[in-house]
């Protein structure tokens, strides 16, 4: 039985397996972005979760600014779209505020 174990171990050479492991580890590890002291957390979050698309703080600021502008444009569009149609209030509802309310059982 010991001869079989020796026979199996003789075919495997692990002596050089750890020599290049540091190089592989450094290549596979993603680079962590370097932040300047005092960088806001929002900018750090945008850089971290961008998947490598955003590389520095200036790009993150532009992305955040674009998001804010887009949000304001969509909000104004919805506001004016909904207010242009208006809500029809029957004249009876203006005279009698209970008009149109559900009837209590």
C-alpha positions as CSV (number, residue, x, y, z in Angstrom):
1,X,0.0,0.0,0.0
2,X,2.9,2.4,0.8
3,X,4.4,1.6,-2.6
4,X,1.2,2.8,-4.3
5,X,1.3,6.1,-2.4
6,X,4.9,6.6,-3.3
7,X,4.2,5.8,-6.9
8,X,1.4,8.5,-7.0
9,X,3.5,11.2,-5.3
10,X,6.5,10.7,-7.6
11,X,4.6,12.0,-10.6
12,X,3.7,15.4,-9.1
13,X,6.3,18.1,-8.8
14,X,5.1,21.1,-6.8
15,X,8.5,22.7,-6.2
16,X,8.0,25.5,-8.7
17,X,4.3,26.2,-8.2
18,X,4.7,29.0,-5.7
19,X,7.4,30.9,-7.6
20,X,5.1,32.8,-9.9
21,X,2.1,33.0,-7.6
22,X,2.9,36.6,-6.6
23,X,2.9,37.7,-10.2
24,X,-0.5,36.0,-10.9
25,X,-1.9,37.5,-7.7
26,X,-0.9,41.0,-8.6
27,X,-2.3,40.7,-12.1
28,X,-5.6,39.3,-11.0
29,X,-6.2,41.8,-8.1
30,X,-8.0,44.9,-9.3
31,X,-6.3,48.2,-8.7
32,X,-7.9,50.1,-5.9
33,X,-8.5,53.7,-6.8
34,X,-6.5,56.3,-5.0
35,X,-8.5,59.0,-3.3
36,X,-7.3,62.3,-2.2
37,X,-7.9,63.0,1.5
38,X,-11.3,64.5,1.9
39,X,-12.9,63.0,-1.1
40,X,-16.7,62.8,-0.6
41,X,-18.1,59.3,-0.1
42,X,-20.5,59.7,-3.0
43,X,-17.6,60.2,-5.4
44,X,-15.8,57.2,-3.9
45,X,-18.9,55.1,-4.3
46,X,-19.3,56.2,-8.0
47,X,-15.7,55.3,-8.7
48,X,-15.9,52.0,-6.9
49,X,-19.1,50.7,-8.5
50,X,-18.5,52.0,-12.0
51,X,-16.8,48.8,-13.0
52,X,-13.6,50.6,-14.0
53,X,-15.3,53.0,-16.4
54,X,-14.7,56.0,-14.1
55,X,-11.0,56.4,-13.2
56,X,-10.7,59.6,-11.2
57,X,-12.6,62.2,-9.2
58,X,-13.2,64.6,-12.0
59,X,-15.0,62.0,-14.1
60,X,-17.1,61.0,-11.1
61,X,-18.1,64.6,-10.7
62,X,-19.2,64.9,-14.3
63,X,-21.2,61.7,-14.0
64,X,-23.0,62.9,-10.8
65,X,-23.6,66.3,-12.5
66,X,-25.1,64.6,-15.6
67,X,-27.3,62.5,-13.4
68,X,-28.6,65.6,-11.6
69,X,-29.3,67.4,-14.8
70,X,-31.1,64.4,-16.3
71,X,-33.2,64.0,-13.2
72,X,-34.2,67.7,-13.3
73,X,-35.1,67.5,-17.0
74,X,-37.2,64.4,-16.5
75,X,-38.9,66.0,-13.4
76,X,-39.7,69.2,-15.4
77,X,-41.0,67.2,-18.3
78,X,-43.3,65.2,-16.1
79,X,-44.5,68.2,-14.2
80,X,-45.4,70.2,-17.4
81,X,-46.8,67.2,-19.1
82,X,-49.2,66.4,-16.2
83,X,-50.1,70.0,-15.5
84,X,-50.8,70.8,-19.2
85,X,-53.6,68.2,-19.3
86,X,-55.1,69.6,-16.1
87,X,-57.6,67.9,-13.9
88,X,-61.3,68.4,-14.7
89,X,-63.0,69.5,-11.5
90,X,-66.8,69.5,-11.9
91,X,-68.4,72.8,-10.9
92,X,-70.6,70.9,-8.5
93,X,-67.5,69.9,-6.6
94,X,-66.5,73.5,-6.1
95,X,-69.9,74.4,-4.8
96,X,-70.3,71.3,-2.6
97,X,-66.9,69.9,-1.4
98,X,-68.5,66.5,-0.4
99,X,-69.4,65.9,-4.1
100,X,-67.6,62.9,-5.5
101,X,-66.5,61.5,-2.1
102,X,-67.3,57.8,-1.4
103,X,-70.5,57.2,0.4
104,X,-70.0,55.9,4.0
105,X,-72.0,52.8,4.8
